[in-house]
Amino acid sequence: MLRVGLVVGEPSGDELAAGLVKALQKLHGQVKVEGILGPRLAELGGKIIFPMDALSIMGLAEVASHYLELVSVRNRLKHYFLRNPPDVFIGIDAPDFNLKLEYELRQSGIKTVHYVSPSVWAWRSGRVKTVAESADLLLTLFPFEEKFYRGEQIRTICVGHPLADAIPLQPSTEERRNELGLPADKTIIALMPGSRRAEMDRHIVPFILTASECFARDKNLHFVTSLINEDMLSQFRETVERYAPGLPVTSFIGISRKVLESCDLALLASGTITLETMLLKKPMVIGYKMSTISYYLLRWLISSKWVGLPNILAQENLVPEYFQYDVNPEVLVPALKHWIFDKNAADNLRSKFYNMHVEMRRDTNKIAANAVLELCENNLT
């Protein structure tokens, strides 16, 4: 049996880890997983020591306000793994939580893997050395990330992103629209305000006001969204009723990929969902708000020109990104209208997205699983 300690901090990490665990099961057989897990890992039989929600905090100010709570969770998890050492510990993203835990576990002789490089190309480049000190193996999602670790004493493998393998090269927009009962004769705009509560709270009103303004100008629009749970769905519907009664919007829970596949374009918060939307070949507008303190700190710290993954991967401004005070209808409505009315621009973007998708495809989960098994082969029983 392969014993794996795991920490995931958000739904995309849970999905990433689930793909890795399934590949490990296929290659090795029985795999025991325990740690901070989400629902996808729980479905695979993982033992939840702490729920994933314990780490679902965004922004510098937000993390600072929960610092003692996060330290307590990390210390309790560390002592658990020291008493019950796994063959390998894998931290999925969440670098501010995972790297210190990985370092301390590694010092005790436990093999450690960090899966998903921190955004060292955007800010806090000093974390390159922290990663090298904390992990025996680094698995990156994108080829350009490997160069930042050259010269460091850490094995680095680009495994690609599993979404590029999971999502077909050609989206089934019409089929998905029929499945979800969406109107075939309307322009469908997906509204995706984020998977975390803080993201939802900051984005929901400006996104709905933007949708309302778009609909006031064009009655041929229909809106769709997918939220992660009933509470967020209720919040979304209540906000629509308060700020935009009569807005034609269909809402779901837990089917964000189907919703994105069904749409013509999307208004969304930054994060992995921008990559998913790119792979589904959908034009998009990115809008992102955070606490005022986090915003001004990050403005000073971030060196990257872009935050959205499509722009970072292309190293050009493919899709518009707006932040903080620009996340309002006056800015977002014209950006969405551009993709609606400039068909050539939208088609050119889809073509670029297609080419990027082809280049990204590889057997991610199998590559990652083989690397993990190679690392811990001497520990296997």
N, C-alpha and C positions, 0 to 999 in steps of 0.2 A: 504493500500500500504506500502511495505517495501522500505525505502529510504536508499540506500547504496552508500557511498563514496568509491572510489577504486583508487589505484595507481598500475600500472604495468610498468615494465621497459624494458621488452624484450619479444620476441615471446613466450617463454616457460611460462612466467608469464601470458601473455594474454590468452594462452590456458588453464592454470590452473584456472584462474579467470572465464573464460567462462563456464567451467564445473561446478564450484560452483554456478554461477548465474542461470544456467539452472536447477540445483537441487533446488535452492531456489524458482524458479518460479513453479516448480512442487509441492513443499511442501507447499508453502505459497500463491501462486497466483501472483498478480501483483508486480513487483519489478522495482524500478527506480534506475538506475545506472548512476553515473557521476564521472568524475575525469580525471586522466591521463590513457587513454585507448588505446588499440591496435585494429586492424581490427576485431578480433573475438568478442570482446565486442561491437564494433560498430554494427556488424551484429545483435546483440541481442537488439539493440535499445538504447545502452548506449550513454550518452551525453559526448562528448569529450571536456573537458576544456583545456587540453593540449594534444598533440599527444604523443604516447609512445616514439617516437624518441627523445624527450626532455631529456630522461634519459639514452639513449643507449651509455653510456661511460664506458670503461673498463680500469682498471689499476689505481694505486695510482697517478701517474704523470698526467694521463689524467684527472682524477677527479679534481685534484688540479688546473689544468689550466682552468677548466670550473666552478670553485667554485662559483664565484659571480653570474653566470648565473643560477646555480642550486639553490642557496639560494633565488634568486629572484622568480623563479618558485615556490619553496616551500612556500614562504611567501604569494604569491598571492593566492595559493591554500588554504592555511590555512585561510586567511581572507574570501575566498569564502565560505568555510565550516562553519566558525563561523557565517556568515550571513545567511547561508542556512544549518542548522545542519541536518545531516543524522541521521537515527536511529542507524547506525553503520558505522564505517570507517574500511576498510580492506586494509592493506598494503601488497601487494604480493611481497615478497623478497625485493630487493633493500634496504637493511637495513640502509645504510648510508644516504639515502634520507628519508625513511619512518619512522624510529624510532623517530627522532626528531619531525616530523609532528604528529605522533601518540601521543607522550608525550604531546604536546601542545593542541591537540584536547581533550585528556583525561582530562587534567586539567580543561577544560571548561565544562566537564560533558558528552562529547560524548563517547559512548562505542567504544572501539578500539580492533581490531584483527590484529595480525601479522601472516601471512601465509607464511611458509617456514622459518625455523630457520636459523639465520646466521651461518656461518661455525665456531662456537665457538670451535669445536673439532680440528680445524686446526690452528686457530690464533685468537688473540684478544679475549681471553676467558672472559675478563671483560665485554663484551657485554651481558653476561647472565643477569647481574643486570640491564643494560640499557633496555633490552627487558622487564624484570619484571616491571620496572617503567613506561614503555611506553604503554604496552598492557594489556587489561583485559583478553585476551585469546590468547594463542599461539597454532597454528596448525603446527605440524611437519610432514615431509614426511617419515621419517625413524625411526624405534623403538629405535635405539641406541642414538638418540638425546635427548630423554626424560630425561635421567639420569642427564644431565648437568643442568637441571632446578629444580631438587629436592631440597627442602629447601627454594625455592624462592616463594614469594607470587604471583604466577601467575598460572592459570589453564592451563595445558599443555595436549594436546590430539594428539596422533599420528594417523593421518587419512590415512596414506599410500600415495602412489603416484598414481595419476589417470592413468598414462601410463600403470601401471601393470594391471589395469582393462581393458583399451582400446585396448591393443595389445593382440592378440590371443597367446595361449601357443605355437602353431605351426605356424611358418611363411609360407605364400603362395608364396614362392620364384619363382616357375615356372610360376604361374598365373600372378604375378606382372611383371615378365620379359616379358611375352607375351603382357601384357597390354601396357608396355612402348616401345615395339618394339626393345628390346635388344636381341643380339644374344644368342641363347640357347646353343651354343657349345663353348662359351668362358668363361674364368674366369673373373668375373665382379668385379672391385674394385671401391668402392664409394670414391670420394674425397669431403670432407666436410670441407671447410676452415673457417667456422664460419658465424654467422648471423649478426655481427656488422661490420661496415665499417673498423674500426681499425684492427679487427681480419682478415678480408679479405685481407687488404693491407699487413699484415705481413706474412700470410700463403700461399697466392696464388702462389708465385713464387717457394718456396721450395717444395710445394706439386706437382706442375706441373713438375718441374725438376725431382722429385722422380718418378712420373708416367712415364716420358719419359725414364728414366734410366731402370725402370722395363720392359717397352715395348721393349727396345733395346735388352734385354736379353731373353724375352719371348714374341713371337708374338701371343700367344694364349690369350692375355689379351685384355680386353675392359674396358673403364673407364666411369663413370657416375657421375653426380653431380646435386644438386638442390640448387639454390640460392634464396634469398628472394625477389628480385625485378629485373627489367629490367636493371638498372644501373650496378648491380653486375654481372648479366649475361653477359652484354657487356664487362665488365672488364675481366671476366674470359675468354671469347672467344678471346679477343685481346691478353691476356697474353699467351694463348696456341699458337696462331698464331706467336707470337714473339719468344717464348722460345722452343716450341715443335711442329712446323708445321707438320701436318700429324698424330698427336697423335689421336688414335681412342677414342673419348670421346663424349658422348651424354649428353646434358645439358637441365635442366628444371627449372621452377620457381615454388616455393611454394609447392613442393610435396616431402619433404625430407624423410618422412616415407616410401612412396612407393619406393623411390630410394634405401633406406637402405634395405627394404625388398627384393628388386630385386637382391642385390649384394651377392657376396661370402665372401667378407671382406671389411673393410673400413679403410681409413686414415682420421682422423678427429681431429679437435680442441677439447679442453676440454669443459665441460659444460653438460647441460642436455642431449645433443645428445649422450653422452657416455652411459647414462642410456637407452635411446631409442634403441641404437644399441645392448646393452646387452639383452634387452627384446626381440629383434628380432633374438637373438641367432647368431649374426655375430661376428666372430673374428675381432679384431681391433688393430690399432696402434694409439696412441694418440701423437700428436705433438702440442706444444703450445709456441707461442712467445708473448712477451709484450715489452713495452718500457724498455730501459736499466735501467732507474731509478727504475721503478716498479719492475723489476726482482730482482735487488739487495736488495731492501727494503723487498720484500716478502721472499727472501731467509733467511733473518735475522729474520723475524716475524713468518713464518709458522712452526708449530710443527708437522703437519701430515706427515706421510711417503709418502702418495699418494695424488693425485689431482683428478684422474679419479674416477667416482662414482662406477664402477664395483670393483675396487681394494679396495675402502673405505668400501663398503658394505661387501665384502668378508674378509676384513682385511688380504689380501694376494696379492701378485703380479700376478694377473691373466693375465693382458695385459700390454704390454710395454708402458711406458710414457717417452717422451723426451721433453726437454725444451730448449728454447733460442738458444744457439749455436749448440746444437745437432739436431735442426730441419733442417736437410740437407740430401741430397740423400745418402751420405756415411753411415749415421746412419739408415735412414728410409727404404732404399731398402732392406737390410738384414732382418729387422724386418718384413716387408711384405712378403718376400720370405719364412720366417719360417712358416707362416700360410698357404701359398700356397702349399708348398711341404711336410710339416709334417702333414699328414692327421690325424694321431692319436692324436696329440696335439690339432688340430682344433676340432675334435670330442669330446675330453674330455672337452674342453672349452665350447662347446655348451651344453653339459650335465650339467655342473655346472651352466651355465646361466639359463637353464630350471628349475633346482631345486630352484635357487634364485628367479625366476619369480613366481613359485608356492607359495613360502613363503610370497611374497610381496602382493599377491592379496587380496583385500578387497573392499568394496563399498565406495571408497574414497569420491566422491562428495556428497553422501547422508550423510555420517558421518560428513563431514565438514559443510554442510548446517544445519543439526540438531544442531550442536554445536553453530553456529552463531545465529540461531533462539532462542535457549535457552538463550543465552546471552542478546539478545535485546527484549525479549518477553514483557517486561513492556512498551517498547516504541511503540509497534505496534498499529496502528490505523485502 
